[in-house]
Amino acid sequence: MDTVLQLLIKQVYGKPTAYPANAAAERLAEIAGTKTLTANTIALAAAMGFTFEVKTTVGDFWDYVGADAIISTIQGRPTLLARLIGGAA
């Protein structure tokens, strides 16, 4: 089983949103009944032993703050990832 969930973070109406970027992440979103992965879903998946990899980020916000810095900070840290997309995990 692939335990690495790859995500694509996009700005949607000014809010960072996590989209699945590999088959495992797509299956998790399907199980959750969503097209994106919410902060709660990310936190629960992390508790089950899944790890996260941010493939890339899209949007003006990411260009401004530096997507590479954001990715290196949140890579493998689901709590920070969940907070980034709006949760309190």
One Martini backbone bead per residue (centre of mass of N, CA, C, O) as a GRO file, in nm:
protein
   89
    1MET     BB    1   0.097   0.036   0.022
    2ASP     BB    2   0.049   0.373  -0.026
    3THR     BB    3   0.162   0.626   0.223
    4VAL     BB    4   0.189   0.854   0.008
    5LEU     BB    5   0.058   1.181  -0.004
    6GLN     BB    6  -0.012   1.380  -0.273
    7LEU     BB    7  -0.001   1.741  -0.312
    8LEU     BB    8  -0.195   2.027  -0.425
    9ILE     BB    9  -0.159   2.370  -0.379
   10LYS     BB   10  -0.432   2.600  -0.384
   11GLN     BB   11  -0.591   2.893  -0.465
   12VAL     BB   12  -0.923   2.956  -0.318
   13TYR     BB   13  -1.042   3.241  -0.254
   14GLY     BB   14  -0.762   3.283  -0.072
   15LYS     BB   15  -0.742   2.968  -0.010
   16PRO     BB   16  -0.585   2.703   0.088
   17THR     BB   17  -0.583   2.399  -0.118
   18ALA     BB   18  -0.608   2.040  -0.120
   19TYR     BB   19  -0.496   1.832  -0.377
   20PRO     BB   20  -0.477   1.552  -0.534
   21ALA     BB   21  -0.155   1.382  -0.682
   22ASN     BB   22  -0.248   1.082  -0.629
   23ALA     BB   23  -0.402   0.785  -0.590
   24ALA     BB   24  -0.412   0.782  -0.279
   25ALA     BB   25  -0.537   1.066  -0.246
   26GLU     BB   26  -0.788   1.011  -0.417
   27ARG     BB   27  -0.903   0.787  -0.237
   28LEU     BB   28  -0.933   0.956   0.019
   29ALA     BB   29  -1.130   1.163  -0.101
   30GLU     BB   30  -1.344   0.955  -0.174
   31ILE     BB   31  -1.397   0.854   0.112
   32ALA     BB   32  -1.467   1.156   0.215
   33GLY     BB   33  -1.641   1.303  -0.022
   34THR     BB   34  -1.411   1.464  -0.183
   35LYS     BB   35  -1.189   1.670  -0.384
   36THR     BB   36  -1.055   1.744  -0.123
   37LEU     BB   37  -0.829   1.797   0.149
   38THR     BB   38  -0.881   1.826   0.462
   39ALA     BB   39  -0.764   1.888   0.768
   40ASN     BB   40  -0.905   1.643   0.897
   41THR     BB   41  -0.811   1.427   0.695
   42ILE     BB   42  -0.510   1.470   0.737
   43ALA     BB   43  -0.503   1.408   1.041
   44LEU     BB   44  -0.617   1.118   1.020
   45ALA     BB   45  -0.405   1.003   0.824
   46ALA     BB   46  -0.162   1.057   1.007
   47ALA     BB   47  -0.266   0.872   1.242
   48MET     BB   48  -0.248   0.615   1.030
   49GLY     BB   49   0.056   0.676   0.874
   50PHE     BB   50   0.056   0.892   0.683
   51THR     BB   51   0.215   1.076   0.430
   52PHE     BB   52   0.338   1.395   0.302
   53GLU     BB   53   0.345   1.551  -0.032
   54VAL     BB   54   0.443   1.842  -0.189
   55LYS     BB   55   0.461   1.913  -0.517
   56THR     BB   56   0.297   2.194  -0.543
   57THR     BB   57   0.226   2.536  -0.613
   58VAL     BB   58  -0.057   2.769  -0.665
   59GLY     BB   59  -0.015   3.111  -0.697
   60ASP     BB   60   0.046   3.427  -0.589
   61PHE     BB   61   0.117   3.367  -0.295
   62TRP     BB   62   0.351   3.167  -0.360
   63ASP     BB   63   0.524   3.369  -0.516
   64TYR     BB   64   0.562   3.570  -0.282
   65VAL     BB   65   0.672   3.363  -0.043
   66GLY     BB   66   0.775   3.094  -0.150
   67ALA     BB   67   0.726   2.775  -0.222
   68ASP     BB   68   0.986   2.629  -0.129
   69ALA     BB   69   0.967   2.714   0.169
   70ILE     BB   70   0.697   2.588   0.230
   71ILE     BB   71   0.755   2.296   0.150
   72SER     BB   72   0.999   2.249   0.344
   73THR     BB   73   0.827   2.300   0.605
   74ILE     BB   74   0.570   2.084   0.549
   75GLN     BB   75   0.722   1.841   0.496
   76GLY     BB   76   0.603   1.584   0.693
   77ARG     BB   77   0.383   1.804   0.837
   78PRO     BB   78   0.055   1.775   0.898
   79THR     BB   79  -0.005   2.005   1.095
   80LEU     BB   80   0.089   2.238   0.912
   81LEU     BB   81  -0.083   2.163   0.671
   82ALA     BB   82  -0.359   2.191   0.810
   83ARG     BB   83  -0.322   2.490   0.887
   84LEU     BB   84  -0.284   2.603   0.603
   85ILE     BB   85  -0.590   2.488   0.515
   86GLY     BB   86  -0.767   2.566   0.803
   87GLY     BB   87  -0.685   2.415   1.055
   88ALA     BB   88  -0.634   2.292   1.413
   89ALA     BB   89  -0.431   2.034   1.432
   0.00000   0.00000   0.00000
